[in-house]
Amino acid sequence: MRRKVMVLLAILLLMTCNHASAHRVQVFAAVEEGAIKGEATLSGRHPVIEGEIKVFSRDDRKLLLTLTTDATGSFKFDPVSLGLEQPVDLLIVLDADPGHRAEWQVSGASYALAANQSISQTSNPPDPNVPDTQMPSTPTLGSMVSGVIVIIGLGALISWSRSRRRNQK
């Protein structure tokens, strides 16, 4: 009975841990001077070098373009080179390594507007598809403390389990 309780507690402990952000990747893209420019980063703002970027039409998921990031994690392409009859919303997907994937959306209206306008992109209203959140550049104190608590808890669980086995023999 106690063993079942401990297994259940261990499962609950693992379920409360949030996703591992040590290997998190992020991709960002924006329209600048008529081109779509972006960057791909790992947590800690380290660039993803030679990461594969795929550009899809968002609605039908048709692959439009494949490119790679440079040494600074940046990429750039001209939406006119996609050969589209009219602007469509784009889905930009970063595949850095197996299991490391990130997505970003660029509205067709934003790059069509930039192509037809001679004023700078900074005077345009913000794109509603672009989230206002930014990835923290370093782990937060709360995430470090919770990680240490999880490690201590797992160590205590293993120690308790070993002492129970010794006492039963």
C-alpha positions as CSV (number, residue, x, y, z in Angstrom):
1,M,0.0,0.0,0.0
2,R,2.8,2.4,0.9
3,R,4.6,1.6,-2.3
4,K,1.5,2.6,-4.3
5,V,1.3,5.8,-2.4
6,M,4.9,6.6,-3.1
7,V,4.6,5.8,-6.8
8,L,1.5,8.0,-7.0
9,L,3.3,10.9,-5.2
10,A,6.3,10.5,-7.6
11,I,4.0,10.7,-10.6
12,L,2.2,13.7,-9.2
13,L,5.6,15.4,-8.5
14,L,6.7,14.8,-12.1
15,M,3.4,16.1,-13.4
16,T,3.8,19.4,-11.6
17,C,7.1,20.1,-13.2
18,N,6.8,22.4,-16.2
19,H,8.5,21.8,-19.5
20,A,12.3,21.9,-19.7
21,S,13.3,25.3,-21.0
22,A,17.0,24.6,-21.0
23,H,16.7,23.5,-24.7
24,R,14.0,25.8,-25.7
25,V,14.2,27.3,-29.2
26,Q,12.4,30.4,-30.5
27,V,11.9,31.9,-33.9
28,F,10.9,35.5,-34.5
29,A,10.2,37.2,-37.8
30,A,9.1,40.7,-38.9
31,V,8.7,42.7,-42.1
32,E,11.6,45.2,-42.5
33,E,12.2,47.2,-45.7
34,G,9.9,44.9,-47.8
35,A,11.7,41.7,-46.7
36,I,10.9,39.3,-44.0
37,K,13.8,39.2,-41.6
38,G,14.1,36.9,-38.5
39,E,16.2,35.2,-36.0
40,A,16.3,31.9,-34.3
41,T,17.6,31.5,-30.7
42,L,18.0,29.0,-28.0
43,S,17.3,29.8,-24.4
44,G,19.8,32.3,-23.1
45,R,19.5,34.2,-26.5
46,H,22.2,31.9,-28.1
47,P,21.8,31.8,-31.9
48,V,20.7,28.7,-33.7
49,I,23.4,28.3,-36.3
50,E,22.4,26.5,-39.6
51,G,18.9,25.9,-38.3
52,E,16.4,24.8,-41.0
53,I,13.7,27.4,-41.6
54,K,10.6,26.3,-43.6
55,V,8.1,28.8,-44.8
56,F,4.5,27.5,-45.3
57,S,1.3,29.1,-46.3
58,R,-0.6,29.1,-43.0
59,D,-4.0,28.1,-44.3
60,D,-3.1,25.1,-46.5
61,R,0.3,24.3,-45.0
62,K,1.9,24.3,-48.5
63,L,5.7,24.5,-48.3
64,L,6.8,27.7,-50.1
65,L,10.5,28.0,-49.2
66,T,13.3,26.3,-47.2
67,L,16.4,28.2,-46.0
68,T,18.9,28.0,-43.2
69,T,20.0,30.5,-40.5
70,D,23.5,32.1,-40.7
71,A,26.2,32.2,-38.0
72,T,24.2,34.8,-36.0
73,G,21.0,32.8,-36.1
74,S,19.4,35.3,-38.6
75,F,17.6,34.7,-41.9
76,K,16.0,36.9,-44.5
77,F,13.9,36.4,-47.6
78,D,11.9,38.5,-50.0
79,P,8.2,37.5,-50.0
80,V,7.9,38.4,-53.7
81,S,10.3,35.5,-54.4
82,L,7.6,33.1,-53.1
83,G,5.8,33.6,-56.4
84,L,2.4,34.1,-54.8
85,E,-0.5,35.7,-56.8
86,Q,-1.7,37.5,-53.6
87,P,-0.3,37.8,-50.1
88,V,-1.1,35.0,-47.8
89,D,-0.5,34.5,-44.1
90,L,2.8,32.7,-43.6
91,L,3.9,30.1,-41.0
92,I,7.6,30.1,-40.3
93,V,8.9,26.9,-38.8
94,L,12.3,26.4,-37.2
95,D,13.7,22.8,-37.0
96,A,16.9,23.1,-35.0
97,D,17.6,19.5,-33.9
98,P,15.4,16.5,-33.3
99,G,12.7,17.7,-30.8
100,H,13.6,21.4,-31.2
101,R,10.9,23.2,-33.1
102,A,9.4,26.6,-33.0
103,E,6.8,28.5,-35.1
104,W,6.0,32.1,-36.0
105,Q,3.3,33.6,-38.0
106,V,3.5,36.6,-40.4
107,S,0.3,38.1,-41.8
108,G,0.1,38.6,-45.5
109,A,-1.3,42.1,-44.9
110,S,1.9,43.1,-43.1
111,Y,4.3,42.3,-45.9
112,A,1.9,43.5,-48.6
113,L,1.5,46.8,-46.8
114,A,5.3,47.2,-46.4
115,A,5.8,46.5,-50.1
116,N,3.2,49.1,-51.1
117,Q,4.3,51.8,-48.6
118,S,7.4,54.0,-48.7
119,I,7.2,55.0,-45.0
120,S,9.2,53.0,-42.5
121,Q,7.8,49.9,-40.8
122,T,8.1,51.5,-37.4
123,S,5.2,53.8,-38.1
124,N,2.8,50.9,-38.9
125,P,0.4,49.7,-36.2
126,P,1.6,46.6,-34.4
127,D,0.6,43.2,-36.0
128,P,-2.1,41.6,-33.9
129,N,-0.6,38.1,-34.7
130,V,2.7,39.0,-33.0
131,P,2.7,38.2,-29.3
132,D,4.1,40.7,-26.9
133,T,6.0,38.2,-24.8
134,Q,9.7,37.9,-24.8
135,M,11.8,34.9,-23.7
136,P,13.8,35.7,-20.6
137,S,17.5,35.8,-21.3
138,T,18.5,33.9,-18.2
139,P,16.7,31.4,-15.9
140,T,14.5,33.1,-13.3
141,L,15.1,32.6,-9.6
142,G,11.8,30.8,-9.2
143,S,12.7,28.3,-11.9
144,M,16.1,27.6,-10.3
145,V,14.6,27.2,-6.8
146,S,11.9,24.8,-8.1
147,G,14.5,22.8,-10.0
148,V,16.6,22.4,-6.8
149,I,13.5,21.4,-4.8
150,V,12.7,18.8,-7.4
151,I,16.2,17.4,-7.3
152,I,16.2,17.3,-3.5
153,G,12.8,15.6,-3.5
154,L,13.8,13.0,-5.9
155,G,17.0,12.3,-3.9
156,A,14.9,11.9,-0.7
157,L,12.5,9.6,-2.5
158,I,15.4,7.4,-3.7
159,S,17.0,7.4,-0.3
160,W,13.8,6.5,1.4
161,S,13.1,3.7,-1.1
162,R,16.6,2.2,-0.5
163,S,16.3,2.3,3.3
164,R,12.9,0.5,3.0
165,R,14.5,-2.2,1.0
166,R,17.4,-2.6,3.6
167,N,14.9,-2.8,6.4
168,Q,12.8,-5.4,4.7
169,K,15.7,-7.8,4.3
